[in-house]
Amino acid sequence: MSKALSDMLDAVPLPALLIDGSERIVGANEDARALIGRGIEGRNFVTMLRQPALIDAVEAVLRDSRPRVAPYLANDGVQETTFRVTARVISDQRVILLCFLDVTDVEQAGQMRRDFVANVSHELRTPLTALMGFIETLRGPARGDAEARDRFLDIMEGEAGRMNRLVGDLLSLSRVEGDERVRPRDQVNLTALLASVLRTLKPLAADAGVVFEEDFGAGDVMLTGDADQLMQVFTNLIENAIKYGASGGRVTVRLDRSERDPALRAPGVRVHVIDYGAGIDTIHLPRLTERFYRADSHRSRALGGTGLGLAIVKHIINRHRGHLKIDSELGHGAQFTVVLPLQIAAVGSESQS
C-alpha cells in the first residue's frame, strides 16, 4: 500500500480498511484494527469480516465497481454495536474502501419509536375493545335490560377515563421532553408546595386508610424550579405511595436540606416519599422509569395507572438537574428520593456542563 493511501486511511475519522482485487485486506487504520482485529492486513476479507450481508456487498463491488451499503454488527461482550458500512472503489488505486459508521443510536431510537407505538396501540386497544363490546351488547341482548345497561355504562365510563388519562399523560410526557433542556428560572417554595400536595391528596389517603407523616424541618426551602412540574412530580410519587403502599397504613414525606449533597457536590435538598406496603422486587427497580414499564401490570391497570407517570417524573427531575433514587424490596415498602439542587446553572453555562 502506498504512503498516500496509508495517510488517507489514518485521516479517516471512522474505522476504515482497503481491499484489493485479490480479495485481500491491504490496509486498515487503527480504529478498524480495534474493531475487527489486529494483524488483518494481508488476510482475505471473507475470513475477517464473516458477515454474509457485508461479504455479499463487497463481492458485488468487486464485480461491477458500483458503491454498496451493508450492515455490520459488532459485540464487545458488553453491548452490541450496529455499523453502516459503505463500500466504494478508489478507481486509480484499484482498491475498495470500506468505512464503518456507528449507527447504534439511530437504530436504538428507531426501535424505541416502534416500541412506543406498539405500547400505545396496546394500551388503547384494550379499553377500545371493551367499549365496542359493551356498545354491541347494549344494542342487542341488553337493549331492554336497565340493570345491565347501568352496569355496562359504569364500566364504559371507567374505560373511557382510562383512555383519557393515557392521552393526558402522553401529552404531558411530550411537553416535559420538549422542555427538558430549558432550565427553569422561577423561585419555588418547596416546603409550601409539598404541604399543598399533601392537602390535595388527603381525601385519597383517607379513602385508602393511609395517614401522612410530615417532616419538613424548620423554615422554608427555596429553590429555582418550575412549580407546576414539581407539583406534578410529588403528586405522582405520593399518589403512588398511597395506591401501592396502602397496606402499610402510612406514608412519610421528609425533606432534608444539605450544604453539600454528595450526589450533586453542591447545596441541595432531598425529598423522601416512603411507604410501608408490599414493596417492589429489586429486579424491577432499574426499569421503573421506562415508558409503559410496570412491575405489576394487572395491579397498575386496576388502579388506573398508565405506565407513564415515573417516566414523566424522570424527565422533570432531569430538567431541574436533579436525581431520582429508588430503594425497595419485597415486604419492606419503597422509598423514592428526589434530589434537587438549590441553585440551577444559568442557561448560558450549560454547554460546559
Summary of the structure (lengths in Angstrom):
residues: 353
radius of gyration: 28.6
end to end distance: 44.1
largest distance: 90.5
contacts: 1025
relative contact order: 0.09
helix: 49%
strand: 24%
